[in-house]
Amino acid sequence: MRKHGYTFIEIVVALGLFSLLTLIGASMVVTIFLNNKKVEVIKSLRQEGNYALTTIEGLLLNAREAECEGGKLKINDINFQTTEINCNNERVASNSAYLTSSSTIVSDCNFQCLPVEGQDENKTGWVIVSFKLQLKNNTDEPGKTSSLNFSSRYKVGNY
């Protein structure tokens, strides 16, 4: 006569398989969460860097002339107003406002003025803007920091 129910071995094997599947599922959820966090950090950095570059591009398109001196970019616009862009205190800033937030760190910032080919060597025709941006309080895994490099070349004046 057969008894109804499960043997002890069947219960142990079933619990073992259930535990293994639960462990695999939990590790997948943690991995997805960490990857999502890294994507959000990169998205935030990309938005801030693009905002700074777009602002600088707008100033350069409306410029009469530009001048690079050290870590500073001086832009004289068509209304004879001067705007100075610099990368002091770990932020990109203009005369009146910061172009990056206090939650990011700017490093390797460089402004390079290039003359217009075949014209006056003292007149800037192009400006190359480059910098590295990373999150200030990055809580990623130790030794792994999320950072993005930005670099673009802009024509001075649109006429």
Residue frames relative to the residue before (quaternion, step in Angstrom):
aa qw qx qy qz dx dy dz
M 1.0000 0.0000 0.0000 0.0000 0.00 0.00 0.00
R 0.3027 -0.7688 0.5429 0.1503 3.59 -0.82 1.05
K 0.3485 -0.7213 0.5635 0.2017 3.54 -0.99 0.91
H 0.4034 -0.6955 0.5391 0.2507 3.56 -1.09 0.71
G 0.5845 0.5478 -0.4419 0.4037 3.56 -1.04 0.86
Y 0.5199 -0.6285 0.4875 0.3114 3.55 -1.35 -0.11
T 0.4683 -0.6474 0.5166 0.3076 3.52 -1.19 0.56
F 0.6792 -0.4841 0.3675 0.4114 3.53 -1.30 0.32
I 0.6443 0.5286 -0.3187 0.4515 3.63 0.94 -0.85
E 0.6521 0.5144 -0.3186 0.4568 3.60 0.94 -0.83
I 0.6503 0.5070 -0.3111 0.4726 3.58 1.01 -0.80
V 0.6532 0.5087 -0.3133 0.4652 3.64 0.93 -0.85
V 0.6545 0.4981 -0.3125 0.4752 3.60 0.94 -0.87
A 0.6555 0.5116 -0.3122 0.4595 3.62 0.90 -0.86
L 0.6615 0.4931 -0.3019 0.4777 3.62 0.94 -0.86
G 0.6312 0.5359 -0.3265 0.4559 3.59 1.03 -0.78
L 0.6686 0.4856 -0.2923 0.4813 3.59 0.92 -0.90
F 0.6415 0.5207 -0.3195 0.4639 3.58 0.97 -0.82
S 0.6551 0.5101 -0.3025 0.4681 3.60 0.97 -0.88
L 0.6505 0.5187 -0.3102 0.4600 3.57 0.97 -0.88
L 0.6720 0.4842 -0.2949 0.4765 3.59 0.90 -0.87
T 0.6295 0.5243 -0.3273 0.4709 3.61 1.04 -0.74
L 0.6498 0.5161 -0.3093 0.4645 3.59 0.97 -0.85
I 0.6520 0.5001 -0.3095 0.4786 3.60 0.93 -0.86
G 0.6593 0.5106 -0.3023 0.4618 3.60 0.92 -0.87
A 0.6616 0.5020 -0.3086 0.4637 3.59 0.94 -0.87
S 0.6604 0.4958 -0.3215 0.4633 3.62 0.92 -0.79
M 0.6222 0.5274 -0.3416 0.4668 3.59 1.08 -0.66
V 0.6465 0.5154 -0.3196 0.4628 3.60 0.96 -0.82
V 0.6517 0.5048 -0.3131 0.4716 3.61 0.95 -0.85
T 0.6489 0.5164 -0.3144 0.4620 3.61 0.94 -0.85
I 0.6508 0.5058 -0.3109 0.4732 3.58 0.93 -0.87
F 0.6448 0.5256 -0.3164 0.4559 3.60 0.96 -0.85
L 0.6807 0.4852 -0.2915 0.4651 3.61 0.89 -0.94
N 0.6529 0.5026 -0.3170 0.4698 3.59 0.97 -0.81
N 0.6317 0.5299 -0.3284 0.4608 3.59 1.01 -0.78
K 0.6383 0.5251 -0.3205 0.4627 3.58 1.01 -0.81
K 0.6620 0.4990 -0.3072 0.4673 3.59 0.93 -0.86
V 0.6281 0.5253 -0.3294 0.4701 3.60 1.01 -0.77
E 0.6522 0.5106 -0.3149 0.4634 3.60 0.97 -0.81
V 0.6348 0.5184 -0.3284 0.4696 3.60 1.02 -0.79
I 0.6736 0.4880 -0.2979 0.4684 3.59 0.87 -0.93
K 0.6250 0.5355 -0.3321 0.4607 3.59 1.02 -0.79
S 0.6603 0.5068 -0.2967 0.4680 3.59 0.94 -0.91
L 0.6582 0.5006 -0.3077 0.4706 3.59 0.94 -0.88
R 0.6454 0.5244 -0.3188 0.4547 3.59 0.95 -0.87
Q 0.6499 0.5153 -0.3207 0.4574 3.60 0.95 -0.83
E 0.6806 0.4881 -0.2954 0.4596 3.59 0.89 -0.90
G 0.6675 0.5002 -0.3022 0.4614 3.58 0.92 -0.89
N 0.6657 0.4970 -0.3005 0.4685 3.56 0.96 -0.85
Y 0.6084 0.5418 -0.3529 0.4602 3.60 1.06 -0.68
A 0.6642 0.4983 -0.3063 0.4656 3.59 0.88 -0.94
L 0.6818 0.4851 -0.2966 0.4602 3.61 0.87 -0.91
T 0.6470 0.5202 -0.3204 0.4562 3.60 0.98 -0.80
T 0.6414 0.5174 -0.3187 0.4683 3.57 1.02 -0.80
I 0.6626 0.4909 -0.3002 0.4795 3.58 0.93 -0.90
E 0.6265 0.5418 -0.3332 0.4505 3.59 1.00 -0.82
G 0.6547 0.5159 -0.3121 0.4559 3.59 0.92 -0.87
L 0.6517 0.5076 -0.3104 0.4705 3.57 0.99 -0.82
L 0.6868 0.4868 -0.2850 0.4583 3.59 0.95 -0.86
L 0.6282 0.5390 -0.3422 0.4447 3.60 1.04 -0.67
N 0.7353 0.3688 -0.2059 0.5301 3.58 1.16 -0.63
A 0.4822 0.6942 -0.4132 0.3389 3.58 1.22 0.37
R 0.4033 -0.6507 0.5839 0.2703 3.50 -1.28 0.54
E 0.7876 -0.1007 0.1005 0.5995 3.53 1.05 -0.86
A 0.1610 -0.7627 0.6185 0.0987 3.54 -1.29 0.43
E 0.1054 -0.7936 0.5991 0.0151 3.51 -1.14 0.73
C 0.1934 -0.7739 0.5949 0.0986 3.57 -0.86 0.99
E 0.1135 0.7685 -0.6251 0.0759 3.56 -0.86 0.94
G 0.8214 -0.0585 -0.0219 0.5669 3.51 -0.42 1.26
G 0.7758 -0.2860 0.2454 0.5061 3.56 -0.83 -1.01
K 0.6031 0.5554 -0.3495 0.4535 3.56 1.23 0.47
L 0.1713 -0.7438 0.6375 0.1048 3.50 -1.26 0.61
K 0.1267 -0.7826 0.6075 0.0494 3.59 -0.69 1.13
I 0.0856 -0.7982 0.5962 -0.0064 3.53 -0.79 1.13
N 0.1416 -0.7645 0.6256 0.0647 3.57 -0.80 1.07
D 0.2419 -0.8123 0.5162 0.1236 3.57 -0.54 1.15
I 0.7288 -0.4510 0.3024 0.4172 3.55 -1.34 0.07
N 0.6701 0.4571 -0.2908 0.5074 3.60 1.26 -0.26
F 0.5049 -0.6848 0.3801 0.3629 3.56 1.33 0.34
Q 0.4303 0.6465 -0.4911 0.3945 3.57 1.13 0.71
T 0.2531 -0.7708 0.5676 0.1402 3.58 -1.03 0.78
T 0.0831 -0.7648 0.6383 0.0291 3.54 -0.95 0.98
E 0.1635 -0.7840 0.5937 0.0777 3.54 -0.91 0.94
I 0.1454 -0.7669 0.6223 0.0585 3.55 -0.83 1.06
N 0.1048 0.7928 -0.5959 0.0737 3.58 -0.90 0.90
C 0.3621 -0.7166 0.5573 0.2114 3.55 -1.33 0.21
N 0.2062 0.7876 -0.5467 0.1955 3.56 0.63 1.14
N 0.8483 0.1755 -0.1305 0.4823 3.55 -1.26 0.50
E 0.6598 -0.5680 0.2890 0.3981 3.55 0.99 0.94
R 0.6796 0.4239 -0.2967 0.5201 3.60 1.20 0.50
V 0.4033 -0.6458 0.5770 0.2956 3.55 -1.24 0.48
A 0.0328 0.8184 -0.5685 0.0775 3.57 -0.75 1.06
S 0.2589 -0.7051 0.6312 0.1932 3.53 -1.31 0.48
N 0.7720 -0.3220 0.2422 0.4916 3.59 -1.26 -0.20
S 0.8363 0.2774 -0.0880 0.4647 3.53 0.81 -1.02
A 0.8277 0.1238 -0.0327 0.5464 3.61 1.11 -0.37
Y 0.4754 -0.6105 0.5443 0.3241 3.49 -1.33 0.38
L 0.3099 -0.7575 0.5477 0.1736 3.56 -1.02 0.81
T 0.7227 0.2556 -0.2141 0.6054 3.57 1.32 -0.07
S 0.5318 -0.6610 0.4328 0.3050 3.58 -1.13 0.59
S 0.6306 -0.5456 0.4031 0.3771 3.55 -1.31 0.22
S 0.6079 0.5634 -0.3614 0.4271 3.62 1.22 -0.15
T 0.7009 0.4070 -0.2698 0.5199 3.59 1.29 0.03
I 0.2918 -0.7197 0.6030 0.1827 3.53 -1.33 0.39
V 0.1930 -0.7619 0.6099 0.1016 3.56 -0.89 0.98
S 0.0607 0.7827 -0.6169 0.0560 3.56 -0.92 0.94
D 0.8010 0.2817 -0.2191 0.4806 3.58 -1.32 0.18
C 0.2614 0.7880 -0.5098 0.2253 3.56 1.04 0.82
N 0.0837 0.8040 -0.5798 0.1025 3.55 -0.85 0.99
F 0.1112 -0.7452 0.6547 0.0615 3.52 -1.14 0.81
Q 0.0233 -0.8052 0.5920 -0.0256 3.57 -0.72 1.06
C 0.2000 -0.7855 0.5789 0.0889 3.56 -0.68 1.15
L 0.1116 -0.7895 0.6030 0.0255 3.54 -0.92 1.02
P 0.4418 -0.6951 0.4898 0.2861 3.60 -0.96 0.80
V 0.5499 -0.5550 0.4956 0.3794 3.53 -1.33 0.28
E 0.4764 -0.6885 0.4636 0.2900 3.58 -0.78 0.99
G 0.8295 0.2128 -0.1768 0.4852 3.54 -0.98 0.92
Q 0.6869 0.4153 -0.2935 0.5193 3.60 1.24 0.11
D 0.8017 -0.2746 0.2199 0.4832 3.53 -1.35 -0.28
E 0.4213 -0.7325 0.4836 0.2281 3.58 -0.69 1.10
N 0.6612 0.5118 -0.3044 0.4562 3.60 1.19 -0.46
K 0.6428 0.5010 -0.3258 0.4792 3.60 1.24 -0.21
T 0.3578 -0.7478 0.5258 0.1905 3.54 -0.75 1.11
G 0.1635 -0.7986 0.5752 0.0683 3.55 -0.85 1.02
W 0.7894 0.1263 -0.0373 0.5996 3.54 1.15 -0.70
V 0.1248 -0.7600 0.6317 0.0879 3.55 -1.21 0.59
I 0.1899 -0.7504 0.6241 0.1065 3.54 -0.93 0.97
V 0.1067 -0.7831 0.6126 0.0127 3.55 -0.75 1.14
S 0.1244 0.7909 -0.5927 0.0876 3.59 -0.82 0.96
F 0.1426 0.7664 -0.6183 0.0996 3.55 -1.15 0.73
K 0.3442 -0.6946 0.5928 0.2182 3.52 -1.36 0.33
L 0.1198 -0.8028 0.5836 0.0233 3.56 -0.90 0.95
Q 0.0913 0.7854 -0.6092 0.0605 3.57 -0.94 0.90
L 0.5895 -0.5823 0.4312 0.3570 3.54 -1.23 0.53
K 0.5009 -0.6862 0.4416 0.2884 3.59 -0.89 0.96
N 0.7945 0.2036 -0.0984 0.5635 3.60 0.74 -1.03
N 0.0528 0.8364 -0.5401 0.0771 3.54 0.65 1.15
T 0.1223 -0.8184 0.5604 0.0332 3.57 -0.61 1.14
D 0.2644 0.7501 -0.5520 0.2506 3.56 1.11 0.66
E 0.7301 -0.3692 0.3036 0.4884 3.53 -1.29 -0.07
P 0.5884 -0.5845 0.4104 0.3790 3.61 -1.03 0.72
G 0.7924 0.2850 -0.2272 0.4890 3.54 -0.98 0.88
K 0.7153 0.3605 -0.2428 0.5472 3.59 1.22 -0.22
T 0.0280 0.8026 -0.5938 0.0497 3.56 -0.48 1.17
S 0.3786 -0.7036 0.5548 0.2320 3.53 -1.08 0.73
S 0.1647 0.7671 -0.6059 0.1315 3.55 -0.75 1.05
L 0.1808 -0.7671 0.6071 0.1012 3.54 -1.25 0.52
N 0.2955 -0.7257 0.5950 0.1791 3.53 -1.12 0.75
F 0.1241 -0.7765 0.6163 0.0426 3.54 -1.01 0.92
S 0.1470 0.7692 -0.6123 0.1087 3.55 -0.98 0.84
S 0.1338 0.7845 -0.5946 0.1146 3.54 -0.93 0.91
R 0.2916 -0.7362 0.5893 0.1600 3.53 -1.24 0.60
Y 0.0719 -0.8180 0.5706 -0.0121 3.57 -0.79 1.08
K 0.4244 -0.6703 0.5522 0.2564 3.53 -1.17 0.73
V 0.3664 -0.7117 0.5565 0.2227 3.55 -1.01 0.85
G 0.8180 0.1221 -0.1369 0.5451 3.56 -0.69 1.12
N 0.2612 -0.7766 0.5608 0.1192 3.51 -1.08 0.75
Y 0.6953 0.4179 -0.2545 0.5265 3.55 1.17 0.56
